């Protein structure tokens, strides 16, 4: 007996929730006329474009995944990508607007292998043992600081808040990924 097909989890694939994708599809739909006779709906075309850009599937793989041809995927990407870029442009930060004291911050895991005598090194996020740290750079990519190391099981936000330079950052001008938002 075959397993029951599970619904597609858009957030895992695109990084956006289904509500966010619906909103974005509406904005894209405001800019182009989408024929309802098309093989893919506007929503699915947007998801295909996000899959192509975010997880780097080939057009042939996307066609197999969505039950269509590679040429259809190619036409969808050609049509949706420029409009999507125009729609999301208002959300992009201009480095000149951020200011000279801006900092980019990102965490990383340094693999250590399994050390049985050390506890808390296993990072469920990365599915491996290691120690976690953060690096701060300026907008040119020059490394300004690196945090102290923490066990791999420590959450990103905990590492960030417990670092010695946390209180010295200009927080409105600090740019980081969603792990820093809690």
Rosetta silent file (secondary structure, phi, psi, omega in degrees, C-alpha in Angstrom):
SEQUENCE: XXXXXXXXXXXXXXXXXXXXXXXXXXXXXXXXXXXXXXXXXXXXXXXXXXXXXXXXXXXXXXXXXXXXXXXXXXXXXXXXXXXXXXXXXXXXXXXXXXXXXXXXXXXXXXXXXXXXXXXXXXXXXXXXXXXXXXXXXXXXXXXXXXXXXXXXXXXXXXXXXXXXXXXXXXXXXXXXXXXXXX
SCORE:     score description
SCORE:     0.000 S_00000001
   1 L     0.000  138.527 -179.442    0.000    0.000    0.000 S_00000001
   2 L   -82.972  147.936  177.687    1.264    3.458   -0.887 S_00000001
   3 L   -70.748  147.336  177.917    1.671    6.152    1.713 S_00000001
   4 L   -67.814  135.340 -178.575   -0.872    8.948    1.643 S_00000001
   5 L   -69.352  130.618  179.492    0.522   12.023   -0.082 S_00000001
   6 L   -88.910  149.664  178.029    1.295   14.815    2.368 S_00000001
   7 L   -65.920  149.846 -179.141    0.524   18.443    1.538 S_00000001
   8 L   -68.222  133.279  178.690    3.425   20.509    0.279 S_00000001
   9 L   -97.701   95.886 -173.440    5.124   22.556    2.995 S_00000001
  10 H   -61.885  -36.226 -175.937    5.796   25.805    1.190 S_00000001
  11 H   -63.497  -37.378  179.005    7.802   27.395    4.001 S_00000001
  12 H   -65.148  -33.165 -174.738   10.431   24.636    3.887 S_00000001
  13 H   -89.446  -45.022 -172.906   10.878   25.079    0.147 S_00000001
  14 H  -101.651  -18.845 -175.288   10.424   28.807   -0.436 S_00000001
  15 L    85.909   -0.946  179.742   11.171   30.337    2.966 S_00000001
  16 L  -120.224  148.656  176.371    7.724   31.980    2.931 S_00000001
  17 L   -73.715  168.198  179.422    4.470   30.902    4.557 S_00000001
  18 H   -63.286  -37.617  177.532    1.449   30.090    2.416 S_00000001
  19 H   -64.018  -42.206  178.539   -0.156   33.430    3.392 S_00000001
  20 H   -64.819  -39.386  177.733    2.986   35.322    2.373 S_00000001
  21 H   -65.051  -39.107  177.859    3.080   33.444   -0.933 S_00000001
  22 H   -63.359  -43.197  177.997   -0.596   34.312   -1.566 S_00000001
  23 H   -61.145  -46.339 -178.606    0.123   37.988   -0.867 S_00000001
  24 H   -65.270  -40.053  177.080    3.157   37.902   -3.152 S_00000001
  25 H   -61.791  -37.748  176.575    1.207   36.108   -5.902 S_00000001
  26 H   -63.176  -42.732  179.184   -1.406   38.872   -5.673 S_00000001
  27 H   -66.655  -41.994  177.966    1.254   41.575   -6.082 S_00000001
  28 H   -64.233  -40.853  179.099    2.842   39.739   -9.018 S_00000001
  29 H   -63.193  -24.815  176.362   -0.645   39.268  -10.502 S_00000001
  30 H   -69.676  -22.055 -175.389   -1.163   43.049  -10.345 S_00000001
  31 H   -98.803  -21.818 -179.906    1.759   43.466  -12.769 S_00000001
  32 L  -132.912  154.266  175.982    1.058   40.752  -15.340 S_00000001
  33 L   -92.909  120.941 -177.067   -2.006   39.239  -16.942 S_00000001
  34 L  -108.763  117.851 -178.484   -2.087   35.513  -16.197 S_00000001
  35 L   -71.331  124.984 -179.785   -4.215   33.391  -18.498 S_00000001
  36 L   -64.711  -14.188  177.617   -6.327   30.933  -16.446 S_00000001
  37 L   -81.949   -6.303  178.487   -5.800   28.360  -19.229 S_00000001
  38 L   -59.164  149.475 -179.594   -2.080   28.185  -18.398 S_00000001
  39 L   -59.404  -38.991 -179.701   -0.872   24.794  -17.212 S_00000001
  40 L  -109.809  141.497  175.087    0.275   26.309  -13.886 S_00000001
  41 L   -71.162  166.769  177.568   -1.689   28.744  -11.722 S_00000001
  42 H   -58.669  -42.701 -179.909   -0.146   32.088  -10.766 S_00000001
  43 H   -60.848  -48.394 -179.558    0.482   30.719   -7.252 S_00000001
  44 H   -65.687  -37.246  177.416    2.218   27.579   -8.552 S_00000001
  45 H   -62.413  -39.238  177.533    4.235   29.647  -11.040 S_00000001
  46 H   -66.285  -43.433  178.538    5.453   31.803   -8.148 S_00000001
  47 H   -61.465  -43.105  177.971    6.334   28.703   -6.100 S_00000001
  48 H   -58.990  -44.355  179.939    8.231   27.253   -9.086 S_00000001
  49 H   -63.650  -42.431  178.875   10.183   30.501   -9.437 S_00000001
  50 H   -65.417  -39.983  177.481   11.008   30.543   -5.719 S_00000001
  51 H   -62.648  -42.266 -179.459   12.123   26.892   -5.869 S_00000001
  52 H   -62.677  -43.811 -177.252   14.329   27.673   -8.847 S_00000001
  53 H   -77.826  -36.137 -170.798   15.958   30.654   -7.133 S_00000001
  54 H   -90.608  -42.394 -176.182   16.185   29.298   -3.594 S_00000001
  55 L  -113.305    6.870  169.242   17.025   25.601   -3.848 S_00000001
  56 L    57.198   41.755  172.035   18.546   25.608   -7.322 S_00000001
  57 L   -75.506  149.001  177.160   16.514   22.826   -8.885 S_00000001
  58 L   -75.028  163.573  178.152   17.007   22.458  -12.624 S_00000001
  59 H   -62.614  -35.941  178.984   14.157   23.266  -14.980 S_00000001
  60 H   -65.848  -40.389  177.727   13.877   19.575  -15.827 S_00000001
  61 H   -65.761  -42.492  178.380   13.567   18.677  -12.118 S_00000001
  62 H   -62.913  -39.143  178.451   10.944   21.363  -11.583 S_00000001
  63 H   -62.263  -44.306  179.105    8.992   20.084  -14.577 S_00000001
  64 H   -65.168  -39.619 -178.625    8.976   16.548  -13.167 S_00000001
  65 H   -65.851  -35.447 -175.758    7.989   17.818   -9.713 S_00000001
  66 H  -105.751    9.564  174.612    5.064   19.856  -11.034 S_00000001
  67 L    64.872   43.463  179.695    3.905   17.503  -13.785 S_00000001
  68 L  -142.086 -171.859 -178.208    4.680   19.718  -16.740 S_00000001
  69 L   -97.118  161.671  177.916    7.346   20.157  -19.398 S_00000001
  70 H   -63.331  -36.903 -179.179   10.735   21.831  -19.150 S_00000001
  71 H   -66.383  -34.790  176.110    9.703   24.362  -21.792 S_00000001
  72 H   -64.230  -44.466  178.434    6.678   25.381  -19.688 S_00000001
  73 H   -60.728  -42.877  179.603    8.950   25.901  -16.667 S_00000001
  74 H   -59.800  -44.718  179.238   11.310   27.968  -18.822 S_00000001
  75 H   -65.132  -40.229  178.968    8.439   30.206  -19.991 S_00000001
  76 H   -62.237  -46.987 -179.435    7.145   30.596  -16.414 S_00000001
  77 H   -63.299  -41.354 -179.714   10.568   31.608  -15.116 S_00000001
  78 H   -62.693  -32.094 -176.785   11.094   34.029  -17.994 S_00000001
  79 H   -87.200  -39.316 -172.656    7.776   35.683  -17.214 S_00000001
  80 H   -84.844  -40.763 -173.697    7.746   35.652  -13.385 S_00000001
  81 H   -53.262  -50.728 -178.370   11.389   36.402  -12.436 S_00000001
  82 H   -65.198  -36.346  179.460   11.554   40.035  -13.675 S_00000001
  83 H   -68.984  -42.062  177.568    8.160   40.886  -12.194 S_00000001
  84 H   -60.543  -42.492  178.419    9.062   39.243   -8.876 S_00000001
  85 H   -61.110  -39.746  179.234   12.302   41.245   -8.771 S_00000001
  86 H   -67.722  -40.806 -178.070   10.328   44.445   -9.336 S_00000001
  87 H   -67.044  -42.329 -175.893    7.754   43.598   -6.643 S_00000001
  88 H   -86.262   -4.331 -178.713   10.291   42.755   -3.922 S_00000001
  89 H   -59.242  -32.431 -178.775   12.610   45.656   -4.778 S_00000001
  90 H   -68.367  -15.905  179.669   10.791   47.882   -2.261 S_00000001
  91 H   -93.051   -6.692 -177.494   11.886   45.501    0.533 S_00000001
  92 L   -80.049  142.222  177.757   15.597   45.680   -0.310 S_00000001
  93 L   -87.999  136.830  173.533   17.910   47.752    1.846 S_00000001
  94 L   -91.583  121.997 -178.475   20.117   50.326    0.198 S_00000001
  95 H   -55.234  -28.781  178.945   23.558   50.218    1.861 S_00000001
  96 H   -68.454  -27.721  179.486   23.753   54.025    1.669 S_00000001
  97 H   -78.609  -18.155 -175.411   20.611   54.257    3.837 S_00000001
  98 H   -78.369  -39.525  178.244   22.070   52.018    6.540 S_00000001
  99 L   106.727  168.761 -174.801   24.961   54.263    7.502 S_00000001
 100 L   -71.977  -24.425 -176.750   28.658   53.910    8.190 S_00000001
 101 L   -91.254   18.360 -177.560   28.230   52.032   11.469 S_00000001
 102 L   -72.255  148.764  178.972   26.347   49.153    9.886 S_00000001
 103 E  -136.469  137.581  172.717   27.315   45.603   10.710 S_00000001
 104 E  -101.329  133.470 -175.913   26.460   42.305    9.060 S_00000001
 105 E  -130.352  136.245  178.859   26.323   39.421   11.493 S_00000001
 106 E  -151.002  144.230  179.752   26.123   35.702   10.830 S_00000001
 107 E   -97.865  161.449  178.640   26.650   32.564   12.838 S_00000001
 108 E  -152.012  160.599  178.978   28.434   29.389   11.895 S_00000001
 109 E  -112.385  129.255  175.975   29.162   25.940   13.262 S_00000001
 110 E   -98.288  110.000 -176.854   32.713   24.652   13.511 S_00000001
 111 E   -62.503  137.730  179.497   32.485   20.838   13.199 S_00000001
 112 L  -120.564  -11.231 -170.592   34.261   18.938   15.980 S_00000001
 113 L    79.093  172.096 -177.450   33.133   15.372   15.457 S_00000001
 114 L   -79.652  112.482  176.383   31.464   13.415   18.228 S_00000001
 115 L  -105.874   98.764 -173.243   33.273   14.069   21.517 S_00000001
 116 L   -59.849  -28.517 -178.824   31.583   11.675   23.939 S_00000001
 117 L   -83.194   -8.847  179.328   33.025   13.434   26.985 S_00000001
 118 L  -106.054  129.439 -178.950   31.647   16.828   25.870 S_00000001
 119 L  -102.208  150.539  175.547   27.929   17.511   26.272 S_00000001
 120 L    81.662   12.050 -179.294   25.786   19.900   24.254 S_00000001
 121 L   -85.163  -16.810 -175.759   27.880   19.866   21.091 S_00000001
 122 E   -77.171  121.942  177.108   25.221   18.300   18.851 S_00000001
 123 E   -98.158  112.932  177.399   23.465   20.930   16.727 S_00000001
 124 L   -64.654  -31.812  179.626   20.037   19.751   15.631 S_00000001
 125 L   -63.471  -42.672 -177.438   19.918   22.573   13.086 S_00000001
 126 L   -98.046   -9.664 -179.744   23.085   21.366   11.347 S_00000001
 127 L    56.791   44.489  176.234   22.692   17.692   12.328 S_00000001
 128 E  -160.832  166.055  178.378   26.292   17.401   13.456 S_00000001
 129 E   -86.267  144.511  177.743   28.525   18.018   16.464 S_00000001
 130 E   174.817 -175.171  174.747   30.406   21.281   16.752 S_00000001
 131 E  -118.178  148.202 -173.193   30.865   24.632   18.408 S_00000001
 132 E  -110.552  142.565  177.320   28.955   27.757   17.416 S_00000001
 133 E  -149.374  169.422  177.423   30.260   31.303   16.958 S_00000001
 134 E  -124.767  150.504  174.862   29.314   34.563   15.242 S_00000001
 135 E  -124.796  139.082  175.700   31.262   36.881   12.976 S_00000001
 136 E  -113.163  132.146  176.787   30.573   40.567   12.450 S_00000001
 137 E  -127.214  163.156  170.827   31.670   42.283    9.243 S_00000001
 138 L   -87.908 -177.524 -176.711   31.207   45.735    7.787 S_00000001
 139 L   -68.070  -16.163  177.723   29.453   46.258    4.464 S_00000001
 140 L   -88.821   -5.646  179.762   32.724   45.747    2.607 S_00000001
 141 L    93.251    5.741  177.602   33.198   42.279    4.128 S_00000001
 142 L   -75.364  127.196 -179.489   36.014   43.208    6.513 S_00000001
 143 E   -70.280  123.991  179.969   35.809   41.073    9.654 S_00000001
 144 E   -96.680  -36.960 -177.692   35.294   43.345   12.656 S_00000001
 145 E  -163.274  158.644  173.019   34.890   40.770   15.422 S_00000001
 146 E  -130.498  138.233 -177.315   34.237   37.124   16.184 S_00000001
 147 L   -75.901  171.829  170.445   32.270   35.998   19.216 S_00000001
 148 L   -66.963  160.013  179.216   33.299   33.556   21.892 S_00000001
 149 L   -89.455  151.111  179.262   32.505   29.935   21.045 S_00000001
 150 E  -134.331  159.794  176.114   29.527   28.092   22.517 S_00000001
 151 E   -57.559  147.604 -176.937   28.375   24.460   22.380 S_00000001
 152 L   -58.634  -25.057 -178.897   26.686   23.578   19.078 S_00000001
 153 L   -77.695   -8.077 -178.217   23.336   22.962   20.809 S_00000001
 154 L   -74.110  134.400 -179.585   23.135   26.625   21.883 S_00000001
 155 L   -65.885  148.832 -179.430   20.508   28.676   20.020 S_00000001
 156 H   -53.374  -46.286 -177.099   21.752   31.438   17.697 S_00000001
 157 H   -64.519  -36.289  177.682   20.028   34.177   19.690 S_00000001
 158 H   -64.677  -44.151  177.871   21.591   32.969   22.957 S_00000001
 159 H   -60.859  -44.878 -178.908   25.060   33.040   21.414 S_00000001
 160 H   -62.281  -48.524 -177.266   24.411   36.529   20.051 S_00000001
 161 H   -69.085  -28.360 -177.297   23.057   37.948   23.322 S_00000001
 162 H   -90.945   -0.498 -179.714   25.805   36.438   25.467 S_00000001
 163 L   -72.223  153.699 -177.403   28.651   37.724   23.302 S_00000001
 164 L   -68.313  -23.240 -177.168   30.914   40.403   24.740 S_00000001
 165 L   -98.540    4.087 -178.812   30.177   42.817   21.870 S_00000001
 166 H   -55.412  -44.076 -175.199   26.367   42.523   21.978 S_00000001
 167 H   -79.814   -9.286 -178.023   25.960   45.803   23.907 S_00000001
 168 H   -97.132   -6.969 -179.233   28.408   47.691   21.696 S_00000001
 169 L   -78.740  150.347  171.799   26.565   47.172   18.410 S_00000001
 170 L   -86.015   88.862 -169.566   24.392   49.841   16.833 S_00000001
 171 H   -55.802  -38.790  176.737   21.351   47.521   16.808 S_00000001
 172 H   -61.872  -24.920 -179.577   19.200   49.499   14.318 S_00000001
 173 H  -105.725   19.081  176.478   22.087   49.189   11.838 S_00000001
 174 E  -100.891  125.989 -176.828   22.867   45.538   12.543 S_00000001
 175 E  -113.302  126.208  179.011   21.710   43.166    9.836 S_00000001
 176 L  -146.135  176.542 -179.415   21.369   39.450   10.532 S_00000001
 177 L   -82.313 -176.820 -175.679   19.322   36.432    9.584 S_00000001
 178 H   -67.383  -18.053  177.686   16.085   35.267   11.233 S_00000001
 179 H   -62.172  -21.655 -179.363   17.987   33.290   13.897 S_00000001
 180 H   -87.059   -9.641 -177.900   18.667   36.614   15.615 S_00000001
 181 L   -86.923  -10.819  177.115   15.024   37.583   15.858 S_00000001
 182 L    95.255    0.000    0.000   14.228   34.868   18.379 S_00000001
